[in-house]
Amino acid sequence: MATERPIRATYLIETAYPLEQAVEIMAGEQSSGTFVKTPGETDELKENHAAHIEAIQELGEVAQPSLPGSRVPKGVSNPVYRQAQVTLSWPVENVGVNLSNLMATVAGNLFELAPFSALKLQDIVVPELFKASYLGPQFGTAGTRELIGDVANRPVIGTIIKPSVGLSPEQTARQVETLIEAGLDFIKDDELMGDSPHSPFEKRVDAVMEVIHRYADRHGKKPMFAFNLSGDIDDMLRRHDYVLQQGGTCVMASLNWVGISGMVKLRQHSQLPIHGHRNGWGLYSRSEAIGIEFPAYHTIFSLAGADHLHTNGIRNKFCESDESVVRSIKACLNPQGGGYSVTPVISSGQWAEQAYDTYQEIQSVDLMYLCGGGITGHPGGMAAGVRSIQLAWEGAMQGKTIYDLQDAHEEIRQALALYGK
């Protein structure tokens, strides 16, 4: 009886080799094979452990390789580079229920294989066994809203402390006070701010939480601050405990640098929502020819335990297309690969205008909408900036753009005058 192979991965590839030969090289490299047949690679072993080729869909041909360093078959002087979408599958027995080994299997050395002039991991599908073994998000969107209070049926609206570095704990707290008095739900450390000599982690937590507690005592609502605890595992756990002790309601981790195992350990320990920041994402995503697409990334880090995942935003300041951003948001809200639903965090160059298009694309308000200059740079002040975002989302849910709202709202007119140029 053939071994079931419920782990699947889909790739975009480009190669000068015949497609089936190239894909067989992929499958062998990531399971039982190597560049020559070895004595231990019996027919029985291959039956039980070799990766299977589930699908090859040819997409077209190009005259030049997309990446340098690839090789062509011997004797070929005028190569044609074929592009295809490929799906491979593996038995759980190869991997175990282990996210690190899963990534070694579906990614591993594939990006370095010489027959390929492009190779990008697009998606991963894992069986329910992974959900049984990994805790996934503890709070998600509903739990995050409950901790903040008064944010039902709309996005969580937030911002980032700026300047990213250089502020003392006291200066950070003063900025937080201004922002929460303006009506923000959520504020986060910049990913550059960790535990630095000019802003030690514990002192920053003390200063910020004093301000938040005062606000909560007056208003009955506790804005959420995501403290960046990224670091060595023991340090992260200690910092988490300090935030919890001081009454904080969120911690943040730089996913790519604390790694899968760091996130898994943090989630096992955590009693707070984990805000997953993907800084360094361009390393995986910027090229169409190599890297990892967000649906695969989401599967891994949602299983590892992130409650919130950054997705970029429509018309952002980075190089990511709107189509890619929308695909990422949808992967968070409606995962297809065996991961968990998490809160998408929309940020990067956002202001009131993008609310309508974002809502039209995803038809959901189960998200965080973070604006830096779109709030703090508003001509009417921070409170007017917050109000412009709130109005834009209220309008978006009613099918109205900010251009439909400008006559009735000064905050929208001011935003358009500055950001709409």
Secondary structure as GFF3:
##gff-version 3
##sequence-region A 1 421
A	DSSP	beta_strand	7	15	.	.	.	ID=ss1
A	DSSP	alpha_helix	19	29	.	.	.	ID=ss2
A	DSSP	alpha_helix	43	49	.	.	.	ID=ss3
A	DSSP	beta_strand	52	62	.	.	.	ID=ss4
A	DSSP	beta_strand	81	90	.	.	.	ID=ss5
A	DSSP	alpha_helix	92	95	.	.	.	ID=ss6
A	DSSP	alpha_helix	99	106	.	.	.	ID=ss7
A	DSSP	three_ten_helix	110	112	.	.	.	ID=ss8
A	DSSP	beta_strand	116	125	.	.	.	ID=ss9
A	DSSP	alpha_helix	129	133	.	.	.	ID=ss10
A	DSSP	alpha_helix	140	148	.	.	.	ID=ss11
A	DSSP	beta_strand	156	160	.	.	.	ID=ss12
A	DSSP	alpha_helix	169	181	.	.	.	ID=ss13
A	DSSP	beta_strand	186	188	.	.	.	ID=ss14
A	DSSP	alpha_helix	201	219	.	.	.	ID=ss15
A	DSSP	beta_strand	224	228	.	.	.	ID=ss16
A	DSSP	alpha_helix	233	245	.	.	.	ID=ss17
A	DSSP	beta_strand	251	254	.	.	.	ID=ss18
A	DSSP	alpha_helix	255	269	.	.	.	ID=ss19
A	DSSP	beta_strand	274	277	.	.	.	ID=ss20
A	DSSP	alpha_helix	282	285	.	.	.	ID=ss21
A	DSSP	beta_strand	290	292	.	.	.	ID=ss22
A	DSSP	alpha_helix	294	304	.	.	.	ID=ss23
A	DSSP	beta_strand	308	310	.	.	.	ID=ss24
A	DSSP	alpha_helix	322	333	.	.	.	ID=ss25
A	DSSP	beta_strand	343	346	.	.	.	ID=ss26
A	DSSP	alpha_helix	354	362	.	.	.	ID=ss27
A	DSSP	beta_strand	368	370	.	.	.	ID=ss28
A	DSSP	alpha_helix	373	376	.	.	.	ID=ss29
A	DSSP	alpha_helix	382	397	.	.	.	ID=ss30
A	DSSP	alpha_helix	402	405	.	.	.	ID=ss31
A	DSSP	alpha_helix	410	419	.	.	.	ID=ss32
###
